[in-house]
Amino acid sequence: MPRIKVARKSTAIDMTAMCDVAFLLLTFFILTATARQPEPLPVDTPASTVKFKLPDLDIATLTIGQKGKVFFGVPGQPIRRRTLELMGEKYQIQFSEEEKARFSVMESFGVPIGNLKQIIMMKGDDRLKPGLQPGVPLDSVGQRPSELHDWILSARYATKELNNVDMRVSIKGDSKEEYPSIEKLLGILQDQNINKFSLITSLRTGDE
């Protein structure tokens, strides 16, 4: 008895559902991703093989580069706003609600507090112009501590007041920065009994 031949039929796979899922995932990642903000003080951080992710909250960042120029930043809009209020009380400077709101979205800054209002009211791109911000003052004036000392202290108070945690500190320094500037920065931290801090580095490749 001859074998019955079964007719071969071409198979077709409907990819519509897979395409829908792919586009939904792509849309989700685009909408939830955080764009990297341009740095007002770009630095070339030293290389390291240590992998440790810094927390996103309750940690201040001190960026130092370009011959001792220091920028200060702390995450969280409520923390920034409260820090500005405390600094205004200490230096007897009145900040409007608009200035507080604009300051709360600034990632970092590097100007004396007397010039801060001008920087706050600028557009974001204008603040990033090279040489515009000379850095937060590191030197004390008479018996009064430096402005950077007061910014760190006010941010610590604000973090404790709002989040009930101790603020951590990270330092992002240029690999070519001279030691005296770093030593002065560390002295400010030690004056507040901050002896533990994180150093931000770039990841070293295996060939280096």
Secondary structure as the mmCIF struct_conf table of DSSP 4:
data_model
#
loop_
_struct_conf.conf_type_id
_struct_conf.id
_struct_conf.beg_label_comp_id
_struct_conf.beg_label_asym_id
_struct_conf.beg_label_seq_id
_struct_conf.end_label_comp_id
_struct_conf.end_label_asym_id
_struct_conf.end_label_seq_id
HELX_LH_PP_P HELX_LH_PP_P1 PRO A 2 ARG A 8
HELX_RH_AL_P HELX_RH_AL_P1 THR A 16 THR A 32
HELX_LH_PP_P HELX_LH_PP_P2 ALA A 33 GLU A 39
BEND BEND1 PRO A 40 LEU A 41
HELX_LH_PP_P HELX_LH_PP_P3 THR A 45 PRO A 46
STRN STRN1 ALA A 47 SER A 48
HELX_LH_PP_P HELX_LH_PP_P4 LYS A 53 PRO A 55
BEND BEND2 ASP A 56 ASP A 58
STRN STRN2 ILE A 59 GLY A 65
TURN_TY1_P TURN_TY1_P1 GLN A 66 GLY A 68
STRN STRN3 LYS A 69 GLY A 73
BEND BEND3 PRO A 75 PRO A 75
HELX_RH_AL_P HELX_RH_AL_P2 GLN A 77 TYR A 91
TURN_TY1_P TURN_TY1_P2 GLN A 92 GLN A 92
HELX_RH_AL_P HELX_RH_AL_P3 GLU A 97 PHE A 103
TURN_TY1_P TURN_TY1_P3 SER A 104 VAL A 105
BEND BEND4 GLU A 107 GLU A 107
STRN STRN4 PHE A 109 PHE A 109
BEND BEND5 VAL A 111 VAL A 111
HELX_RH_3T_P HELX_RH_3T_P1 ILE A 113 ASN A 115
HELX_RH_AL_P HELX_RH_AL_P4 LEU A 116 ILE A 120
TURN_TY1_P TURN_TY1_P4 MET A 121 MET A 121
BEND BEND6 MET A 122 MET A 122
HELX_RH_AL_P HELX_RH_AL_P5 GLY A 124 ARG A 127
TURN_TY1_P TURN_TY1_P5 LEU A 128 LEU A 128
BEND BEND7 LYS A 129 LYS A 129
TURN_TY1_P TURN_TY1_P6 PRO A 130 GLY A 131
BEND BEND8 LEU A 132 LEU A 132
BEND BEND9 ASP A 139 ASP A 139
STRN STRN5 VAL A 141 VAL A 141
TURN_TY1_P TURN_TY1_P7 GLY A 142 GLN A 143
STRN STRN6 ARG A 144 ARG A 144
HELX_LH_PP_P HELX_LH_PP_P5 PRO A 145 SER A 146
HELX_RH_AL_P HELX_RH_AL_P6 GLU A 147 ASN A 163
BEND BEND10 VAL A 165 VAL A 165
HELX_LH_PP_P HELX_LH_PP_P6 ASP A 166 MET A 167
STRN STRN7 ARG A 168 GLY A 173
TURN_TY1_P TURN_TY1_P8 SER A 175 LYS A 176
HELX_RH_AL_P HELX_RH_AL_P7 TYR A 179 ASP A 191
TURN_TY1_P TURN_TY1_P9 GLN A 192 ASN A 193
STRN STRN8 SER A 198 LEU A 199
STRN STRN9 SER A 202 LEU A 203
HELX_LH_PP_P HELX_LH_PP_P7 ARG A 204 THR A 205
TURN_TY1_P TURN_TY1_P10 GLY A 206 ASP A 207
#
